[in-house]
């Protein structure tokens, strides 16, 4: 009787390592992080870098 609860407790840990439905949250978090980082870079480029480049090209 003592071994069966331990087996049931260990099985979800093994499933979490290989199960695709546990990866979805980390993939969504990584995509959200990358999109926020790209958005932040886009704001910096749009406010500071691109006007300087356009001004140099137009002159």
PEHUVEN-V461982 format. One record per pair of residues at least 6 apart in sequence whose C-alpha atoms are under 6 Angstrom apart, sorted by the first residue. I is the first residue (numbers start at 1). J is the second residue. D is the distance in Angstrom with one decimal. If there is no record, write none. Layout:
I:J:D, I:J:D
//
This chain:
16:22:5.9
//
